[in-house]
Amino acid sequence: MSGARVVPAWRHGQERLYVCLPDGRNIAWYDRDAARVNLLADDHRADALEALGPFLTGPVTVGPPPVPTPAELARLSLHPDDDLAPNRPGEAHLVALDRDPGPAHRLRPDPRRRALAAEEAVGEALDRLDGAGWRTLHSVPLPGGDRIHHLLIGPGGLFAVHALYARRQRVRVADPLVTLGRRAPQPLLRRVRADADRASHALTAEVRAVLALVGPADVSVAVPPRAVRVLHDGELAGLARRGGVLKPADVEALHAMARDRSTWTRV
């Protein structure tokens, strides 16, 4: 026995089963839909098939990944714990609520659940752009406990998208302040710009800032804010119409770099 173990991972609803050695190296992965075991190290063929035995259903093809690109090989070499691609929209809130759901009865709605609803709505909208050549990462962790809610990479460039719950509220934007209903104004645009700047530093590429408002009743913008696009969640699909910035190979290479957790430890 090699001690190999099977680690499931999800991306856009598609499951892949990775086979990892005790030292964390991936030696194979099983694509159920394609009925194929992709071997990254042929000398571990027996170990991979033994570990995957309980998961294989019906005949499968076994061999190296078909015509892999450098970006694909880089992604497959990631340890599952270091791969950010399986993160769900609002991953940080989901983990926090699982650990501490809070009291069953509250006088006011749990703000974490509203924030989660916003990130899930925006994440769903961005994930729908995948078929148009775009890639999205959710809940990208930054040093110091900060996060980029969503990182969108595609033909039109890179975008750091911050989701804000604004259901049935009036939103007023006066850079750098954002006011929701009768609440006190908050300098939210500074954070949105800072997240994009940190992403630009990590990826050595221009990353544009986007504030995505989920379900606002009305939005007023005194003056277009500096270096931030303010969009309704229903307008996010319009980002897919942008093009002419990145080639498909560049999109895949940047996505492979961005999904590696170690990329974000130095920003």
C-alpha positions as CSV (number, residue, x, y, z in Angstrom):
1,M,0.0,0.0,0.0
2,S,1.3,3.5,-1.0
3,G,-1.0,5.3,1.5
4,A,-2.6,7.2,-1.4
5,R,-5.9,8.8,-0.6
6,V,-8.8,10.2,-2.7
7,V,-9.8,13.8,-2.3
8,P,-13.0,15.1,-4.0
9,A,-13.1,18.6,-5.4
10,W,-15.9,20.5,-7.1
11,R,-15.8,23.2,-9.9
12,H,-19.0,24.6,-11.4
13,G,-21.0,21.5,-10.2
14,Q,-18.6,19.0,-11.7
15,E,-16.8,16.6,-9.4
16,R,-13.3,15.4,-9.8
17,L,-11.6,12.8,-7.5
18,Y,-7.9,13.5,-7.0
19,V,-5.5,10.8,-5.8
20,C,-2.9,12.2,-3.4
21,L,0.2,10.6,-1.9
22,P,1.0,11.1,1.8
23,D,3.4,13.9,0.9
24,G,0.5,15.8,-0.8
25,R,1.5,15.2,-4.5
26,N,-1.3,14.4,-6.9
27,I,-0.7,11.3,-9.0
28,A,-4.1,11.0,-10.8
29,W,-7.6,12.3,-11.0
30,Y,-10.9,10.7,-12.0
31,D,-13.4,12.4,-14.2
32,R,-16.7,10.7,-13.7
33,D,-18.4,12.4,-16.7
34,A,-15.6,11.3,-19.1
35,A,-15.2,7.9,-17.4
36,R,-11.5,8.5,-17.5
37,V,-8.6,8.2,-14.9
38,N,-6.0,10.7,-15.8
39,L,-2.5,9.6,-14.6
40,L,0.1,12.3,-13.8
41,A,2.7,9.7,-12.9
42,D,2.6,6.4,-14.8
43,D,4.8,4.7,-12.2
44,H,2.0,5.2,-9.7
45,R,-0.7,3.6,-11.9
46,A,-1.4,0.7,-9.6
47,D,-1.5,2.9,-6.5
48,A,-4.0,5.3,-8.2
49,L,-6.3,2.5,-9.4
50,E,-6.3,0.8,-6.1
51,A,-7.2,4.0,-4.3
52,L,-10.0,4.8,-6.8
53,G,-11.3,1.2,-6.9
54,P,-14.4,1.9,-4.7
55,F,-15.3,4.9,-6.8
56,L,-15.0,3.5,-10.3
57,T,-18.3,2.6,-12.0
58,G,-18.3,0.7,-15.2
59,P,-15.4,0.7,-17.7
60,V,-13.0,3.6,-17.6
61,T,-10.1,4.8,-19.8
62,V,-6.8,5.1,-18.0
63,G,-4.0,7.2,-19.3
64,P,-2.3,10.6,-19.2
65,P,-4.4,13.7,-19.5
66,P,-5.4,14.2,-23.1
67,V,-3.3,16.9,-24.8
68,P,-2.7,18.8,-21.6
69,T,-1.7,22.5,-21.7
70,P,0.9,23.9,-19.3
71,A,-1.8,25.7,-17.4
72,E,-3.8,22.5,-16.9
73,L,-0.7,20.6,-15.6
74,A,0.0,23.5,-13.2
75,R,-3.5,23.2,-11.8
76,L,-3.4,19.5,-11.5
77,S,-0.1,19.7,-9.5
78,L,-1.8,21.7,-6.7
79,H,-2.5,20.0,-3.5
80,P,-6.3,20.2,-2.8
81,D,-5.7,22.3,0.3
82,D,-3.9,24.9,-1.8
83,D,-6.4,25.0,-4.6
84,L,-8.9,27.9,-4.3
85,A,-11.0,26.8,-7.3
86,P,-13.4,24.7,-5.3
87,N,-14.3,27.6,-3.0
88,R,-18.1,28.3,-3.1
89,P,-19.4,31.9,-3.3
90,G,-19.4,33.1,0.3
91,E,-17.1,30.3,1.4
92,A,-15.9,32.2,4.4
93,H,-19.4,33.0,5.6
94,L,-20.5,29.4,5.1
95,V,-17.6,28.1,7.3
96,A,-18.2,30.8,10.0
97,L,-22.0,30.0,10.1
98,D,-21.3,26.3,10.3
99,R,-18.9,26.8,13.3
100,D,-21.2,29.4,15.0
101,P,-24.8,29.5,13.7
102,G,-25.7,32.0,16.3
103,P,-29.0,32.0,18.4
104,A,-32.0,30.5,16.8
105,H,-34.1,33.6,17.5
106,R,-32.7,37.0,16.8
107,L,-34.3,40.5,17.0
108,R,-32.5,41.4,13.8
109,P,-31.4,39.3,10.9
110,D,-27.8,37.9,11.2
111,P,-25.7,40.3,9.0
112,R,-23.5,37.3,8.0
113,R,-26.5,35.7,6.3
114,R,-27.3,38.8,4.3
115,A,-23.6,39.1,3.3
116,L,-23.7,35.4,2.3
117,A,-26.9,35.9,0.2
118,A,-25.2,38.8,-1.6
119,E,-22.0,36.8,-2.4
120,E,-24.1,33.8,-3.6
121,A,-26.2,35.9,-5.9
122,V,-23.2,37.6,-7.4
123,G,-21.2,34.3,-7.6
124,E,-24.1,32.6,-9.5
125,A,-24.2,35.5,-12.0
126,L,-20.4,35.3,-12.6
127,D,-20.3,31.6,-12.8
128,R,-22.8,31.8,-15.7
129,L,-20.0,33.6,-17.7
130,D,-17.9,30.4,-17.8
131,G,-19.2,29.3,-21.1
132,A,-18.1,32.6,-22.7
133,G,-14.4,32.0,-21.8
134,W,-14.4,33.6,-18.3
135,R,-13.2,32.0,-15.1
136,T,-14.3,33.0,-11.6
137,L,-12.7,32.3,-8.2
138,H,-14.7,32.9,-5.0
139,S,-13.7,34.0,-1.5
140,V,-10.0,34.5,-2.3
141,P,-8.2,34.9,1.1
142,L,-5.8,37.7,1.6
143,P,-3.3,38.2,4.5
144,G,-4.7,39.9,7.5
145,G,-8.1,38.1,7.3
146,D,-9.4,40.1,4.3
147,R,-10.9,38.5,1.2
148,I,-11.7,39.3,-2.4
149,H,-15.3,38.2,-2.8
150,H,-15.0,37.2,-6.4
151,L,-12.1,37.4,-8.9
152,L,-13.3,37.3,-12.5
153,I,-10.8,36.5,-15.3
154,G,-11.6,36.5,-19.0
155,P,-11.2,38.0,-22.5
156,G,-12.1,41.5,-21.1
157,G,-9.5,41.4,-18.4
158,L,-9.5,40.9,-14.6
159,F,-12.0,42.2,-12.1
160,A,-12.1,42.1,-8.3
161,V,-15.8,42.1,-7.5
162,H,-17.2,43.1,-4.1
163,A,-20.8,42.0,-3.3
164,L,-23.0,44.3,-1.2
165,Y,-26.4,43.3,0.1
166,A,-28.8,46.1,-0.7
167,R,-32.2,44.4,-1.0
168,R,-35.0,47.0,-1.3
169,Q,-32.7,49.8,0.0
170,R,-31.7,53.1,-1.5
171,V,-28.0,53.3,-2.2
172,R,-26.1,56.6,-2.4
173,V,-22.5,56.6,-3.7
174,A,-20.2,59.6,-3.1
175,D,-16.7,58.4,-3.4
176,P,-15.3,57.0,-1.2
177,L,-18.6,56.7,0.8
178,V,-21.5,54.3,0.2
179,T,-24.7,54.8,2.1
180,L,-27.4,52.1,2.5
181,G,-30.8,53.4,3.4
182,R,-30.6,55.3,6.7
183,R,-27.4,53.7,7.8
184,A,-24.3,55.8,8.4
185,P,-22.1,56.2,5.3
186,Q,-19.1,53.8,5.0
187,P,-15.9,54.4,3.0
188,L,-16.4,51.1,1.2
189,L,-14.9,52.2,-2.1
190,R,-11.5,52.5,-0.5
191,R,-11.6,48.8,0.4
192,V,-12.9,47.8,-3.1
193,R,-10.0,49.7,-4.7
194,A,-7.5,48.2,-2.2
195,D,-8.6,44.7,-3.0
196,A,-8.1,45.3,-6.7
197,D,-4.7,46.8,-6.1
198,R,-3.6,43.8,-4.0
199,A,-4.8,41.4,-6.7
200,S,-2.9,43.4,-9.3
201,H,0.3,43.1,-7.2
202,A,-0.2,39.3,-6.7
203,L,-0.9,38.6,-10.4
204,T,1.3,41.3,-11.9
205,A,-1.6,42.3,-14.1
206,E,-4.2,45.1,-14.1
207,V,-7.2,44.2,-12.0
208,R,-10.2,46.5,-12.1
209,A,-12.5,47.1,-9.1
210,V,-16.2,46.4,-9.2
211,L,-18.9,47.0,-6.6
212,A,-21.9,44.8,-7.2
213,L,-25.1,45.9,-5.5
214,V,-27.6,43.0,-4.9
215,G,-31.2,44.0,-5.2
216,P,-31.1,47.8,-4.6
217,A,-34.3,49.8,-4.8
218,D,-32.5,52.8,-6.2
219,V,-29.0,53.9,-6.8
220,S,-27.7,57.4,-7.0
221,V,-24.1,58.2,-7.9
222,A,-23.1,61.8,-7.3
223,V,-19.9,61.6,-9.4
224,P,-18.5,58.5,-11.1
225,P,-16.1,57.0,-8.5
226,R,-12.4,56.8,-9.3
227,A,-11.3,53.4,-10.6
228,V,-14.5,51.5,-9.5
229,R,-17.4,50.4,-11.5
230,V,-20.7,50.3,-9.6
231,L,-23.2,47.7,-11.0
232,H,-26.4,46.0,-10.1
233,D,-26.2,42.2,-9.8
234,G,-28.3,42.1,-13.0
235,E,-25.7,44.0,-14.9
236,L,-22.8,41.7,-14.3
237,A,-23.5,39.7,-17.4
238,G,-22.5,42.8,-19.4
239,L,-18.9,42.2,-18.4
240,A,-18.9,39.2,-20.8
241,R,-19.3,41.6,-23.7
242,R,-15.9,43.1,-23.0
243,G,-13.0,41.6,-25.0
244,G,-9.8,42.3,-26.7
245,V,-7.6,42.3,-23.6
246,L,-6.6,38.6,-22.9
247,K,-6.1,35.7,-25.2
248,P,-7.6,32.3,-24.1
249,A,-4.1,31.0,-23.1
250,D,-3.5,34.1,-21.0
251,V,-6.9,33.6,-19.2
252,E,-6.0,30.0,-18.4
253,A,-2.5,30.9,-17.2
254,L,-3.8,33.7,-14.9
255,H,-6.5,31.5,-13.6
256,A,-4.0,28.7,-12.8
257,M,-1.8,31.3,-11.0
258,A,-4.8,32.9,-9.1
259,R,-6.2,29.6,-7.8
260,D,-2.9,28.7,-6.0
261,R,-3.2,29.9,-2.4
262,S,0.5,30.7,-2.2
263,T,0.0,33.4,-4.8
264,W,-1.9,35.5,-2.2
265,T,0.5,35.1,0.7
266,R,2.7,38.0,-0.4
267,V,0.2,40.8,-0.9
